[in-house]
């Protein structure tokens, strides 16, 4: 179970998913600094900004939990492939929630301040390697399936 390379890929992806919750997704600068991330509320920003923040706060740990659970399902490779595909979907939803929330927060701040500068935060950069790790894990599971199928033929 732990000697398989896809377990390492899934573990690192889970760590990144959990770690992205601790850092801001976007950093906005007006007359003061505003951080946008998981469960970070900006008063008066609107429902979509709040939904993006809460959505990211739910989807990030859910991605990590599914990735960790997938490691222990090494005997059921078909289910493992399905869960890794689910991790791709959860990652995409997490990224979309953060980008949508950041976009609408930027629009809100532009109505309140004359100049708004923004930059992606480290929470966004922690999410970006996840699909590559999921893809590598999926390749490892498919390789295991190929080896097991060849072994059954003997």
N, C-alpha and C positions, 0 to 999 in steps of 0.2 A: 504494500500500500504506500508507504512513505518512500520506498526506493524508486518509485516511478517518477519520471521527470515532470509529468503533468501535475502531480501533487505539489511540486515546488511552484509551478506556474500559478496554480489555483490559490496556493497559500499567499504568494506575493500579491496577487490580484485582490485577495480578501484584505490583506493589510493595507493596500492602497485605498480600497473602498472605505475601510474604517478610518484610516488616517485623513482622508479628504474631509471628513466631518469636522476636524479640529481646526481647519484653516479656512480663510475666506475664499469664496468663489470669485468675487469681483471686489475691487477697491475703487471707490468713487471719492473724488476730491472736489469739494465746492469751497465754502469758507471753513469747512472742517472735513475730516475724513469719515466716510461712511463705509462700513464693511458689509458685504452681502454674502451670506453663506447659509449653511444648514441651520435652521431654527433661529436665524437672526432677523428680528423684526425691525422694520423701519416704520415709525409712526406716520400714518396718513398716506402711505405709498400706494395702497390699493390692494384689492383682493388677489390679483394675479401675482403680484410681488410676494405676498404672504403665502399663496399657494405654491409658488416656485420654491420658496425657502422651506416650507414644511414638506413638500414633495421630495426635495433633495435630502432632507433629514430622514425621510422614511426609506427612500430608494437606495441610498448609500449603504446603510447597514444591512438592508435586505439583500443587496448584491453580495456583500461580504459573507452573510450567513449561508446563502445558497452556494457560494463558491467553497466555503468550508465543508458544508454537508456533502458536496459532490466528491470531495477527496475520499470520504469513507464509503462511497458506493462503488468501489473498484470492481466488485464482482458482477455488477449489473451495468455493463458498458453502454447498453442502449439507453438506460435511464440517465447515465452520466452524460451522454451526448445531448439528451434533451435538456438537462439542467444547465449545461454549459451554454446551450442556445438561449435558455431563459436568462442567463447572466448577460448575454449580449443585449437582450431586450431591456433588461433592468438598467444596464449601463446607458443605453440610448435614451431611455425615459429620464434617468437622472441628469444626463447632460442637457437634454431638452428643457427640463424644469429649471435648471440653473441658468441657461441661456435666456429663456423667456423671462424669468424673474429679473435677471440683470438688465435686459432690454427695457422692460417696463419701468424699472427703477430709474434707469437713465432718463427716460422720457419724463417721469415725475420730477426728477431733480432739475431738469432743464426748465420746467415751468416755475420752479422756486428760486433758482439762482441764475445769474447771468452767464457764468462760465462753469462748465462741468468737465473735469478730466476723469478718465477711468482707465483702469488697467486690470488685466486678468490676475487673479490671485493664485496662490500656491495650491489651493483646493482644486482648481480647474486643472492645473498641471499634474496633480496626483492622479486624476481620473484618466488622463489621456493614454497611459500605457495599458490600461485594463483590456481593451479589445484585442490588442496584440497578444497579451498573455492568455486570454480566453481562446484565441485562435490556435496558439501553440499547444494549449492543453487539449483542445479538440483533435488536433493532429496526433497527439500522443495516444489518445483514447482510440482513435481509428487504427493506429499502428498496432496497439494491443489487440484489438478486435481481429485484425488481419492475422496476427500471430496465433491467436487462439483458434481461429477458423482453420488455419493450416495444420495446427496440431491435432484437431479433431478428425481431419481426413486421414491421418496416419493410422 
